[in-house]
Amino acid sequence: MDRRSFLMSGGIAGAALLAGGAGFRGWQEIDARINHPGRTDGHFLRDRRALPPASELITTDVVILGSGVAGLTAAWKMNKAGHKNFLMIDGPQPYGNAAGGRFGELAYPTGGHYLPLPSPESSHVREILSDLGIILRNPMSESPYYDERLILHAPEERLLFNGVWQNGFIPTEGVAQEELDEHTRFFAEVERLRNLHGGDGKRIFVFPTVLSSTDPQWHALDQITLKDWLDQNGYRSPTLHWYLNYCCRDDYGRRYDQISAWAGLHYYCSRWGQAENSGKGAWLTWAGGLHTVAEAMDKAAGNRRKPGTAVSLKTTADGVEALCFELVNGVPHTYLVRARKAICAMPLYVAARVVQSIKEYGFDPALHLPDYAPWMVSNFLMKDFPVELPHAPLSWDNVVYQEPGLGYVVSTHQDIRVALPGKTVFSAYRALSDQTPDAARKWLDTASPDDLLELACVDLKAAYGWKFAPCVERVEMTLRGHAMAVPSPGFRTNMGLKALRELDGPILFAHGDLSGFSVFEEAAWWGYRAGQLSLT
């Protein structure tokens, strides 16, 4: 290429040069794209722009509004039960937070990139994985047998701490013994809590969270932050605090002093799934992240999808009616869907604008809508591997001891071969947790391409310095202004979420937001439930 072209919002706006980017002078020519999934459709919805009258009427038994993990699970569940008369409307982006992309033959994630081995309580996830051929046998046993090609292999993770790579994410090299003792004490407490049951006989922390104990002693953890809990229990180690803060930013998009202690501890205490052919707490991963799983679920559900975004959803005498539109070359095409039932598988901040009279269902957006954390995922097509520092080899996940970066994942890690592949993808994750969500969204809307690229490269520059830039061929930066609901203190007692979770009628709600945070297991649970309820 003879220039660096920035193709804004999927190619709508023109080119802009990167030459002035601070810290990037001397870069080779790079094709870089900024993607804003759903922004155009979302602004139509937000601004209530006038739409033409519906030019098409579609009738179906069940309409699923949204094609993320919850919507896909509902579709898969109905199809598996022999119920074929349903239609899924994609929403602003097919597969939502499970979406991905490709650089030719190299797949990469633009959202979630792994799945922990599900524990026995997550039977719905095990059923899905068994149907997709990811669990090969004994799906409901204590230790199912998984396709070993998908189980994350070593080296799994490393941390750049004080200029040296070390194995694992919690700092240990050069750390004082009293800090190491606190690390040991914390993980011993995690092991204790992982096996503990409340007075109601249920485990304290499980997936799905609705099956967790409601014992008041442990429910009280939701009234304080994770940092409060650490302070109250005498944890002072700076490296432990950094590690737990990192994990909250990585899983929830916000700092540990803004996350419910219940949610913060759930992160550790609920992930203990086992496999017959792997150790406890292993992970499943794919080059394209959860996009690979979403595609397989879509196929298993019969690929009954239609492009479009719902503008309004209301009940009628015969069921439900959804007005939808699809942008074709920037021009909206509007159609009407009538059905017996609707599964509202969209984020609640969208549902609040789409579902007519949503307050009548017990959900008041002014009182019950959670905060949403913005997110940035940048995929670097690497035409060569940068020279590594010694001590710990390039791993699947690579993190730098600093804020606010979250590290980078190597897409070809599972591709076992004698020599390194000719090309790979480094997927750099960034939660904008150093700002309030509103401020971060405004910054994402107004930031220059140079500023975005600078932000995307923070960890990679720390790891490789000037050696990184010559290895990059192309960059795809995906900006998600409302990537995930934030489990702030008190989220477990959100009565609006509870009302939507328990709803059974013409409109069913199914999204990870119903649990208060965004993970595959929770989204799949609500999709599974909605799919079952739609069968009758």
Steps between C-alpha positions, in 0.01 A plus 500: 500500500615853440312673778343439838125502457249526780162369382263649751194309625533210261608708202249787513745784549815557301871474561720666761874481546652358816837666456451746783425240770721564803731207559433346160724701270688268270220242480472318174184557300206347687139450396295569813123489543279630780174310549208624710264197510139610513571870531309604190195288586526604863498868414189447286336351806636759745403798287160357406561581137201476271472168316295423188186288540554125514525356150494135608299290744657186646311251715664238718421319823793637703717799413840530668626857510878482524757243387746503788561199721157522666312522170709223345438275801125556481503417129716191554275379780180538297650337192630210707149449637364481146345847500603651164254787468712786631703786358803677648553868423874567514501833680771761432778238479465127434615303809546815714783469753584158356582644157832473323673565170768372265821605336478251214545156656579643846197538727490742792251604772340843536339398827535202735784259423476208743265287709587344837423131538141501630433357844220241552250776588546643149320206343354727233850592379608137505196406292592763241865395490401135464265578210776698327754219536720691743424253780561158347362277774345495850371862485325490838769316694728670751775503234378483137737414217565805278648539154856548617582725206283765663639475855749779554853362497817637655648752517169649610581839647785728599549841663752773421599615848794731570623455145510119518249243375382250759260206477152568634312826556558575866846650564741271685853574382669747733187532717547514877417186696224671699325582172539144376348379826197719434468351152495154658244606760270649236499193276447275801192709580383466141530122526302505825223717354492294179392193699277679750121471512258748652229427752263419212728213390614670179855585404579865564639569152387311189404548136220580437494751782127445569599159640742658748420506869284787626624454857495856648852456642644469152245717324638788709816490287297678233475812717873579492771519234770241449758752619296552820500124556877480455556787741260355758678165487847643544636458147761772447725355228531750210559218251189313619294819477634564148417144394142509631445844351629368167258205514201728568595725210549196278171330587273792589655806335534701823745530790477284811395799710183523286412129477281309746708277728254219421572536128873537559519179702266319263763555229732257684271277700263390223760382247599148598382284211704187429570279202595135476786601270611822673561654839259691718405851389619470140371720218367440151615737229481551126699715256185698426389507862132441576412585140586139416252375761235749388530382139463139609195583713347692209545201272357263762197732530432480126643838395158666526632855514400823329694828498337786683452686826180526704363852549193413701347193662147484635239246596182457295179306538661209313853517636772752417598740226856618432587784265849452358726669248806413298739755355571430133766735364413739781128497419263337752275218382221439754307181563247373754520165680194347665535200728347311789800573721807721494832431668660834575867394480651847497690706759267665747611852409365420151192314623411805712449693174348219296246328728190711528389568859792304645420643844186285502727196522655626825810653341547875531805608298552804723535272804614162375721551197861403580810693399672378184875484457656601166753269342759496224636193320782552251620224270848536355583290196864411559713423195778395735546420869679775696819408684420382851668577829639193678368310805140415391394414143217659303179367654134486407424797729765764569450776756705804601508613863338839455167671444286524306600239238376142528765327292482314172405151380677306223245357256720220363603372843306172467647434156769252601781469247876458490567861391310824560238580235583765243236736638290532812256735671559677831164598657548788744224563755431828673233598754477877534475464877715806567199719413133497586296302244336816364833681468658199331217474246532868416875457460452204265261706287740793465847341518720531193626190318848576636369510857312172459802324356720634779254362753481164324878456506581585861576145614664397175736796509586422862577140405697559179590867463603603149530136392121464491406749226690340206318171565149645453324480166143602585283602796127461569379701801152418633338752734207393717355792692261280703694175503381355829278563800696583816420303820521793741424450870130421541457337158383174656196674650398688183123442503459607138735227381322251723165592345626447145669172596173359630279620216300240306266633232490621140831683555792316658831660589829320441839667536804489730387840631227319695776363723668839528817418307602368161639146474412209273363278777246758617385608154459135399297426813239767423488396135452138607214599732331716235533226241330252732218740588439572132421138427156526663 
